[in-house]
Each structure stands twice: as structure tokens, then as C-alpha cells.
């Protein structure tokens, strides 16, 4: 029905020598997304706190 691009998990991680670059970029993107999510979550909580104090 379909075939995988890699024959083993090790090949998928290694990616013909390009894996280190792919996984570094992947980890940077995930880290940035997590940092933005946490930052905006904190901002929303501060805004909610201000709104509750004003009422």
C-alpha cells in the first residue's frame, strides 16, 4: 500500500547525515513555540488578574 522512506528508526534519526541539522532546527522551533506559548499565557493571566481587580 505504501512504503516508508527509511528502513529503520536509526536511519530516520540519521537521515543520510542531515539528521543533526534537521533535529537541531526542529528543537529550536519547538523551543520557540513553547516560549511564545508560555509568554502569552502569562500575559493573558496578568490581563485577567487586572480585569478581576478592576471589577
MOPAC internal coordinates of N, CA, C and O (Angstrom, degrees):
PM7 1SCF
backbone

  N    0.0000 0     0.00 0     0.00 0    0    0    0
  C    1.4516 1     0.00 0     0.00 0    1    0    0
  C    1.5346 1   110.26 1     0.00 0    2    1    0
  O    1.2310 1   120.06 1   127.50 1    3    2    1
  N    1.3193 1   117.49 1   -52.50 1    3    2    1
  C    1.4555 1   121.36 1   175.08 1    5    3    2
  C    1.5194 1   108.35 1  -148.20 1    6    5    3
  O    1.2310 1   120.91 1   -18.50 1    7    6    5
  N    1.3098 1   115.86 1   161.50 1    7    6    5
  C    1.4664 1   119.34 1   179.28 1    9    7    6
  C    1.5269 1   109.35 1  -126.36 1   10    9    7
  O    1.2310 1   121.38 1   -30.70 1   11   10    9
  N    1.3128 1   114.97 1   149.30 1   11   10    9
  C    1.4551 1   120.54 1   179.11 1   13   11   10
  C    1.5250 1   109.74 1   -81.23 1   14   13   11
  O    1.2310 1   120.95 1   -26.28 1   15   14   13
  N    1.3312 1   115.80 1   153.72 1   15   14   13
  C    1.4547 1   120.31 1   179.28 1   17   15   14
  C    1.5272 1   111.37 1   -75.66 1   18   17   15
  O    1.2310 1   120.28 1   156.71 1   19   18   17
  N    1.3446 1   117.08 1   -23.29 1   19   18   17
  C    1.4574 1   121.65 1  -177.35 1   21   19   18
  C    1.5226 1   109.43 1  -123.70 1   22   21   19
  O    1.2310 1   120.61 1   -32.36 1   23   22   21
  N    1.3161 1   116.43 1   147.64 1   23   22   21
  C    1.4574 1   121.40 1  -178.36 1   25   23   22
  C    1.5190 1   113.24 1   -86.03 1   26   25   23
  O    1.2310 1   120.07 1   159.15 1   27   26   25
  N    1.3385 1   117.46 1   -20.85 1   27   26   25
  C    1.4554 1   120.25 1  -179.62 1   29   27   26
  C    1.5204 1   109.71 1  -145.28 1   30   29   27
  O    1.2310 1   121.37 1   -13.27 1   31   30   29
  N    1.3110 1   114.98 1   166.73 1   31   30   29
  C    1.4650 1   120.67 1   178.00 1   33   31   30
  C    1.5318 1   110.37 1   -64.41 1   34   33   31
  O    1.2310 1   120.39 1   142.28 1   35   34   33
  N    1.3246 1   116.86 1   -37.72 1   35   34   33
  C    1.4662 1   121.41 1   178.94 1   37   35   34
  C    1.5230 1   110.93 1   -61.34 1   38   37   35
  O    1.2310 1   119.79 1   138.21 1   39   38   37
  N    1.3186 1   118.00 1   -41.79 1   39   38   37
  C    1.4628 1   121.46 1   177.61 1   41   39   38
  C    1.5287 1   110.91 1   -64.81 1   42   41   39
  O    1.2310 1   120.24 1   143.54 1   43   42   41
  N    1.3118 1   117.14 1   -36.46 1   43   42   41
  C    1.4586 1   120.69 1   178.66 1   45   43   42
  C    1.5228 1   110.98 1   -66.04 1   46   45   43
  O    1.2310 1   120.09 1   142.10 1   47   46   45
  N    1.3241 1   117.43 1   -37.90 1   47   46   45
  C    1.4590 1   121.22 1   178.22 1   49   47   46
  C    1.5333 1   110.22 1   -71.59 1   50   49   47
  O    1.2310 1   120.17 1   136.84 1   51   50   49
  N    1.3111 1   117.28 1   -43.16 1   51   50   49
  C    1.4649 1   122.90 1  -175.97 1   53   51   50
  C    1.5345 1   112.16 1   -73.80 1   54   53   51
  O    1.2310 1   119.33 1   141.47 1   55   54   53
  N    1.3137 1   118.89 1   -38.53 1   55   54   53
  C    1.4726 1   125.91 1   178.43 1   57   55   54
  C    1.5239 1   113.19 1    50.15 1   58   57   55
  O    1.2310 1   120.58 1  -129.29 1   59   58   57
  N    1.3062 1   116.50 1    50.71 1   59   58   57
  C    1.4667 1   122.78 1   177.67 1   61   59   58
  C    1.5305 1   113.07 1    54.46 1   62   61   59
  O    1.2310 1   120.36 1  -142.46 1   63   62   61
  N    1.3281 1   116.93 1    37.54 1   63   62   61
  C    1.4537 1   121.37 1   177.80 1   65   63   62
  C    1.5156 1   114.82 1    92.39 1   66   65   63
  O    1.2310 1   119.95 1   169.75 1   67   66   65
  N    1.3302 1   117.70 1   -10.25 1   67   66   65
  C    1.4623 1   121.33 1  -178.34 1   69   67   66
  C    1.5251 1   112.39 1   -97.22 1   70   69   67
  O    1.2310 1   120.26 1   175.70 1   71   70   69
  N    1.3013 1   117.11 1    -4.30 1   71   70   69
  C    1.4581 1   121.66 1  -175.27 1   73   71   70
  C    1.5131 1   114.01 1   -59.24 1   74   73   71
  O    1.2310 1   120.12 1   141.32 1   75   74   73
  N    1.3240 1   117.38 1   -38.68 1   75   74   73
  C    1.4643 1   120.05 1  -178.50 1   77   75   74
  C    1.5228 1   110.71 1   -60.34 1   78   77   75
  O    1.2310 1   119.87 1   139.34 1   79   78   77
  N    1.3235 1   117.85 1   -40.66 1   79   78   77
  C    1.4601 1   121.61 1   179.74 1   81   79   78
  C    1.5279 1   110.70 1   -70.46 1   82   81   79
  O    1.2310 1   120.88 1   137.22 1   83   82   81
  N    1.3129 1   115.93 1   -42.78 1   83   82   81
  C    1.4663 1   120.56 1   179.69 1   85   83   82
  C    1.5181 1   110.58 1   -61.96 1   86   85   83
  O    1.2310 1   119.78 1   133.93 1   87   86   85
  N    1.3151 1   118.03 1   -46.07 1   87   86   85
  C    1.4637 1   120.84 1  -176.55 1   89   87   86
  C    1.5189 1   111.89 1   -72.84 1   90   89   87
  O    1.2310 1   119.58 1   148.74 1   91   90   89
  N    1.3302 1   118.40 1   -31.26 1   91   90   89
  C    1.4670 1   120.59 1   174.69 1   93   91   90
  C    1.5270 1   109.80 1   -64.82 1   94   93   91
  O    1.2310 1   120.28 1   132.06 1   95   94   93
  N    1.3107 1   117.07 1   -47.94 1   95   94   93
  C    1.4627 1   120.76 1   179.55 1   97   95   94
  C    1.5270 1   110.16 1   -63.84 1   98   97   95
  O    1.2310 1   120.45 1   137.74 1   99   98   97
  N    1.3124 1   116.75 1   -42.26 1   99   98   97
  C    1.4634 1   120.90 1   178.27 1  101   99   98
  C    1.5301 1   110.58 1   -58.98 1  102  101   99
  O    1.2310 1   120.11 1   135.31 1  103  102  101
  N    1.3293 1   117.39 1   -44.69 1  103  102  101
  C    1.4648 1   120.26 1  -179.19 1  105  103  102
  C    1.5326 1   111.42 1   -68.24 1  106  105  103
  O    1.2310 1   119.90 1   144.84 1  107  106  105
  N    1.3286 1   117.80 1   -35.16 1  107  106  105
  C    1.4647 1   120.71 1   176.80 1  109  107  106
  C    1.5284 1   110.72 1   -64.79 1  110  109  107
  O    1.2310 1   120.76 1   135.67 1  111  110  109
  N    1.3177 1   116.15 1   -44.33 1  111  110  109
  C    1.4700 1   120.24 1   179.66 1  113  111  110
  C    1.5245 1   110.85 1   -63.10 1  114  113  111
  O    1.2310 1   120.04 1   134.16 1  115  114  113
  N    1.3180 1   117.54 1   -45.84 1  115  114  113
  C    1.4605 1   121.02 1   179.31 1  117  115  114
  C    1.5241 1   110.41 1   -62.94 1  118  117  115
  O    1.2310 1   120.06 1   139.46 1  119  118  117
  N    1.3288 1   117.48 1   -40.54 1  119  118  117
  C    1.4711 1   121.49 1   178.77 1  121  119  118
  C    1.5295 1   111.07 1   -63.49 1  122  121  119
  O    1.2310 1   120.47 1   136.31 1  123  122  121
  N    1.3175 1   116.72 1   -43.69 1  123  122  121
  C    1.4645 1   120.40 1   178.85 1  125  123  122
  C    1.5223 1   111.63 1   -64.58 1  126  125  123
  O    1.2310 1   120.71 1   136.47 1  127  126  125
  N    1.3188 1   116.24 1   -43.53 1  127  126  125
  C    1.4637 1   119.16 1   177.65 1  129  127  126
  C    1.5208 1   111.57 1   -61.53 1  130  129  127
  O    1.2310 1   120.28 1   138.31 1  131  130  129
  N    1.3174 1   117.07 1   -41.69 1  131  130  129
  C    1.4611 1   120.95 1   178.30 1  133  131  130
  C    1.5258 1   110.63 1   -64.37 1  134  133  131
  O    1.2310 1   119.99 1   137.59 1  135  134  133
  N    1.3326 1   117.62 1   -42.41 1  135  134  133
  C    1.4620 1   121.36 1   179.43 1  137  135  134
  C    1.5265 1   111.18 1   -63.69 1  138  137  135
  O    1.2310 1   120.05 1   136.83 1  139  138  137
  N    1.3300 1   117.52 1   -43.17 1  139  138  137
  C    1.4601 1   120.18 1   177.98 1  141  139  138
  C    1.5233 1   110.78 1   -64.82 1  142  141  139
  O    1.2310 1   120.12 1   138.28 1  143  142  141
  N    1.3218 1   117.38 1   -41.72 1  143  142  141
  C    1.4562 1   121.21 1   179.47 1  145  143  142
  C    1.5282 1   110.62 1   -61.08 1  146  145  143
  O    1.2310 1   120.34 1   132.91 1  147  146  145
  N    1.3238 1   116.96 1   -47.09 1  147  146  145
  C    1.4690 1   121.13 1  -179.63 1  149  147  146
  C    1.5258 1   110.35 1   -64.81 1  150  149  147
  O    1.2310 1   120.67 1   138.17 1  151  150  149
  N    1.3303 1   116.32 1   -41.83 1  151  150  149
  C    1.4636 1   120.82 1   179.96 1  153  151  150
  C    1.5332 1   111.14 1   -61.13 1  154  153  151
  O    1.2310 1   120.17 1   131.13 1  155  154  153
  N    1.3114 1   117.29 1   -48.87 1  155  154  153
  C    1.4570 1   120.44 1  -178.87 1  157  155  154
  C    1.5196 1   111.70 1   -70.05 1  158  157  155
  O    1.2310 1   120.16 1   147.95 1  159  158  157
  N    1.3119 1   117.29 1   -32.05 1  159  158  157
  C    1.4576 1   120.22 1   175.97 1  161  159  158
  C    1.5247 1   109.63 1   -62.97 1  162  161  159
  O    1.2310 1   120.24 1   136.96 1  163  162  161
  N    1.3264 1   117.15 1   -43.04 1  163  162  161
  C    1.4659 1   121.48 1   177.62 1  165  163  162
  C    1.5234 1   111.42 1   -64.94 1  166  165  163
  O    1.2310 1   120.04 1   139.64 1  167  166  165
  N    1.3335 1   117.54 1   -40.36 1  167  166  165
  C    1.4660 1   120.88 1   177.99 1  169  167  166
  C    1.5201 1   111.00 1   -63.45 1  170  169  167
  O    1.2310 1   120.11 1   137.68 1  171  170  169
  N    1.3127 1   117.40 1   -42.32 1  171  170  169
  C    1.4617 1   121.31 1   179.20 1  173  171  170
  C    1.5246 1   110.35 1   -64.04 1  174  173  171
  O    1.2310 1   120.18 1   138.97 1  175  174  173
  N    1.3209 1   117.25 1   -41.03 1  175  174  173
  C    1.4623 1   120.59 1   178.11 1  177  175  174
  C    1.5283 1   110.91 1   -63.45 1  178  177  175
  O    1.2310 1   119.64 1   139.83 1  179  178  177
  N    1.3316 1   118.30 1   -40.17 1  179  178  177
  C    1.4627 1   121.43 1   178.05 1  181  179  178
  C    1.5301 1   110.72 1   -64.15 1  182  181  179
  O    1.2310 1   120.54 1   138.10 1  183  182  181
  N    1.3269 1   116.58 1   -41.90 1  183  182  181
  C    1.4666 1   120.63 1   179.39 1  185  183  182
  C    1.5207 1   110.18 1   -65.28 1  186  185  183
  O    1.2310 1   120.03 1   136.80 1  187  186  185
  N    1.3214 1   117.55 1   -43.20 1  187  186  185
  C    1.4666 1   120.73 1   177.27 1  189  187  186
  C    1.5186 1   111.06 1   -61.36 1  190  189  187
  O    1.2310 1   120.50 1   139.70 1  191  190  189
  N    1.3300 1   116.65 1   -40.30 1  191  190  189
  C    1.4567 1   120.90 1   179.73 1  193  191  190
  C    1.5272 1   110.42 1   -63.51 1  194  193  191
  O    1.2310 1   120.08 1   136.52 1  195  194  193
  N    1.3451 1   117.46 1   -43.48 1  195  194  193
  C    1.4635 1   121.62 1   177.99 1  197  195  194
  C    1.5237 1   111.35 1   -63.05 1  198  197  195
  O    1.2310 1   120.79 1   139.04 1  199  198  197
  N    1.3322 1   116.09 1   -40.96 1  199  198  197
  C    1.4576 1   119.96 1   179.68 1  201  199  198
  C    1.5234 1   111.45 1   -65.59 1  202  201  199
  O    1.2310 1   120.20 1   139.68 1  203  202  201
  N    1.3219 1   117.22 1   -40.32 1  203  202  201
  C    1.4627 1   121.15 1   178.73 1  205  203  202
  C    1.5228 1   111.93 1   -67.73 1  206  205  203
  O    1.2310 1   120.40 1   145.80 1  207  206  205
  N    1.3370 1   116.85 1   -34.20 1  207  206  205
  C    1.4572 1   120.33 1   178.40 1  209  207  206
  C    1.5227 1   112.00 1   -71.65 1  210  209  207
  O    1.2310 1   120.06 1   148.13 1  211  210  209
  N    1.3264 1   117.50 1   -31.87 1  211  210  209
  C    1.4534 1   120.66 1  -178.78 1  213  211  210
  C    1.5319 1   112.69 1   -76.44 1  214  213  211
  O    1.2310 1   120.15 1   160.20 1  215  214  213
  N    1.3309 1   117.32 1   -19.80 1  215  214  213
  C    1.4717 1   120.85 1  -179.23 1  217  215  214
  C    1.4651 1   111.44 1   -89.27 1  218  217  215
  O    1.2310 1   120.10 1   180.00 1  219  218  217

